[in-house]
């Protein structure tokens, strides 16, 4: 039997999103990101940013620019999303209506920033689905939610439970600002991992995502020149807080994030050796190198192979057939 059938009966399948989400808010950066994605393949997502990208007073022109970029001939992998304005902004609905009516089929996902909670998020979901229906789209567009307010954090498990939501991201800098100086400014950068209030928020978001089979996405690293700092932030977010996806704000960050958050060749080889042995044993317990393995560890190693496949990494030929 197939590993997914044996190991995850009755559970939601793993969300196989690229591990890097690259944000671009100006036309030059949008088109540069698309050209890079065209060359590298869909190993990272692109989010075209209406919230921080649109000049004040030119929101409608910026939405039209996003439509134009979505129709670019370089958009070939289908992994480009859009961040709309937050639900308190007067242009959030026009963002949705303009972009979905003119380029809905090209939108991989929509990011909703600064939500106050479940009720407001559902209001935006309803608007997205209504605009999608008017545009003749046959499938609902996946939605990602940015957690950066106290009220959203209070309802984070309910937000993760919404079926159309595929990922939750942590909005570090706005969350720190919401404490009105009670948290030191270095928590907006590397101090985030060690400050109890920030660590608690990151853990709540990650736990909620894993409880409902959604993808937790870590915030940006503001340093885009020091590779060691970028890599360290990725690994701490991954290994200490359970994040499986991270934002990028500069092309230099993309390969570092991808390398840090995808399985290594050694991990892939170990995972396949264990899964292959388990299949040979009809999924009964086995021992390998003096270590016992059963369905609990099989689930872990099958997830490693799923992540490697989703990232386009090289798999053993026999493992490829399972995908």
N, C-alpha and C positions, 0 to 999 in steps of 0.2 A: 504494500500500500504506500501511497505517496506520503512523505513526511508531514505535509500540512494536514492531511486527513487524520493521521495517527496521533500527532502531537498536539493539535490545537482544535479538538472537537468542540464545537459550540462556541468558539471564541472568534472575535473579529480578527481578520488577517492583519499582518504587520503593514503599517502604512509605509510604503517605500518611496519617500520623498528624497530628493537630493540633499546631501548634508550641508550644502552651502546655499544661502539665499542672498544674492547680491543686489543691493539697492542702488538705483540710478535715478536722479531727479532732473537732470538737464538733457537737452537733446544730444549734445556731444557724448555725454557719458552713457546715455541709453544706447546709442548706435555703436559705441565702442564695446559695450558689454555684449550686444547681440553678435557682433563680429567675432568676439572671443568665444562665445558659446557655440557659434557655428563651427569654429576650428576645433575646440576641445570636446564638443559633444555635450549632451545633457547631464553633465556631472555636477552642474550647479544651476540653480534657478535664478531668474532675473525678476525683480519687482520694480516696475515703473512707478515712480513716486509722485502722486498728486498732492499729498499732504505737505511735505517739506520742499517739494520741487516746484510747486506753482507760485510764481510771484503774486503778491497780494494785489487783487484787482484784475488779474489775468487768469483766473481759474478756468474759465470756459475755453480760453485759447490753449491752456495747458492740457486740458482733457482732449482737445482736438489733436494736439501733438502726440499724445499717448496713442490715440487711434491710428495716426499715421505710422508710428513706430511699430505698432502691432501688425500692420500690414507690410512691414519691410520684407524684402526678399531674403534677408539674412535670418528671418524668424522661421527656422526650419525644424526645430526640435519640439515645439509645443510646450515649452517650459518657461513661459513668461506670464507673470501675474501683475496685478495693479494694487497699489495702496491708495484708497480713496481718502477724502477728508474725513475727520472724525464726526460722529453723529451730532455734535453740537454746532458744527460749522454749517453755514447756510448753503454750501455747495455740495454736500455729501450726496444728496439725491440726484442732482444734475450730473455729477461724476458718473454715477451708476447708469443713468438713462442714456447719456451720450455715448459712453464707452461700449455698453452692451448692445445698443441699437446699431452701432456702426462697426463693431469689431468683436461681438460677443463670442464667436467661434474661436477666436484667437486668444482668449483669456483662460489661462490655466487655473487661476485662483484669484480671489479678492481678499486683501488684508484690510481689516477694520481696526483702526487705532482708537485708543482712549475710550473704550467702552466703559459704561458705568455698571454694567451687570447683564444678567440674562434677558431681562425685559427689553432693554435697549438693543441688545444684540439681535434678538428675535425680530424686532421692528426692522432692522436693516436687512436681515435675512429675507423677510417677507418682501421688501422692496426689490432686492436682488432677484428673487424668484419671479416676481411680477414682471420686471423688466426683461428677464430671460425669456419668459413666456411670450411677451410682446415681440421679442426679437426672433421668435421661432426656434429657440434652442430646445433640444429634446432632453438634455440632461442638466441637472442642477450643477451650478458652478461651486466647487469646493471653496470654503471660506477659512481664513486664518484670522486669529484674534490677538490683538496686542494688549497685554495686561500691564497697565501702568498707573492704575488708580487704586486707592484703598478699597473702594466698593467692588471693583472687579475682582480683586484678590479674595475678598470675602466669599464670592460666588464662583471661585475658580473651578470647583468640581462640577458644578451645574453647567458652567460654560463648556467644559471638556465633554460633557455628556451630550451636548447638542449634536445630532447625527450629521449635519452638514459641515460642522467644524472639523477640519483635519489637523490643525496645528494651533498651539498657543505659543506666543513669543513673550519674552519679558522686556518691558520698556524701562531699562535701568535708570536712565538719566531723569526722565520725568517722574519716576517713582521716588527717587531721592529728593527731587525738588518738592514733591508733595509733602515732604516732612518739614518744610519751612526752616531749614538750617539745623534741625535736630540731628541730622546725619552729616558727618564731615564730607567735604567735597571729594576727597580721594576715593570715596565709595562709588563715585561715578566712573572710576577707572579700576585699577588693580585691587584697591581696597574692598571691592564688592564681595570677594570670596570670603573675607574674614569678618565682615560686619554682621552681627547677629540678625538684625532686622532685614538686611538684604539677603543673607543666606536663607533665612526663613522663607522669604518670598520666592526665591528661586526654587527651593525644595518643594513648596506647595504647588507651584506651577508644574514642575516635573512630575510630582506624584500624581496630580490630577490627570495629566496626559497619559501616563502609563496605566492608570486605572481604567481608562476608556479606549486604549489603543490609538491614541493620538500622538503627534510628534511634538516634543518640547524643543523650542528654538531659542538659543541663547542670544543675548544682545550683542551689539557691535563691540569690537576692540578699537579704541580710538587711535591706537598706534598702528600705522600702516607701513612703517619702514623697518622696524626691528623684528626680524623673523622669530627670534627666540621668545619675545613677549607675546606675539600673536599665537605661536604654537603652545606656549604655556597656558594662555587663557583658554584655548580650545581644550587642552587635556584636562585642566581643572574642571571646566564645565562638564566635560564628558565623564571623567572618572570619579569626581566627588559629588556631582549634582545630577547626573543621569541625563544630560542633554545630548541629543543625537543630531542636532542641526544648529547652525550658527549663521548670524548675519555677517555680510561683508559690505564695506563701504568704499573699498579701493581694489582695483584689479590685482594688486600685489598680494592681497589677503586670500584670494580665491584658492590658489594651489596649496597654500599652507593649511587652510581649513579642510579642504578635501582630503589631503594626506593624513591629517590628524584624526579625522572622524570616520574614516573608512578602514576596514580590516586590512592588516598587513598580509603579505604573502605567507608568512609563517602561521598566522591565525587561520587563514583560508585552508592551508594544508592540514593543520590539526583538525579543523572542523570537519573537513571532508573525510579524513581517516576515521573519525569517530562515527559520523553519520553512515558511512559505508559499512563499517563493522556492525552498526546497529541494525541496518537493513538486512544484512546477511543473517543476523541472529533473530530475525522477525521481531525486532524492537524489544527483545528481552534484555536483561542486564548483561553487560560485558565488562571486561577489565582490559585496560590498555596501559602498558608501562607501570603496572602495579597500582593503578587507580581505577576504582569502580565507577561505571557510568550507567545511568538508567534514563528514564524518560525526562526527568528534570534537567539533566545536563544535555540530553539530546535536543530539547527545546532551545537551549542556549546556543548550541553549535549550529543548529539549523538556521537560527536567526542571523548568525554570522554569515552564512552562505547567502541568505536572502539579501543582506545589506551589500555584500560584495557584488552580487548579480545586479542589483539596482544601480550600483555605482559604475557598472560597466567594467569591473575588474576581471582579470583572467581567472577562469575556473578550470579545474580538471575536466577533461572531456566527458567523463561519466557523470559528473555533477551538473554539467550544462544541460544534460537531457532532462533533468528534473525541473528546469525552468522553461 
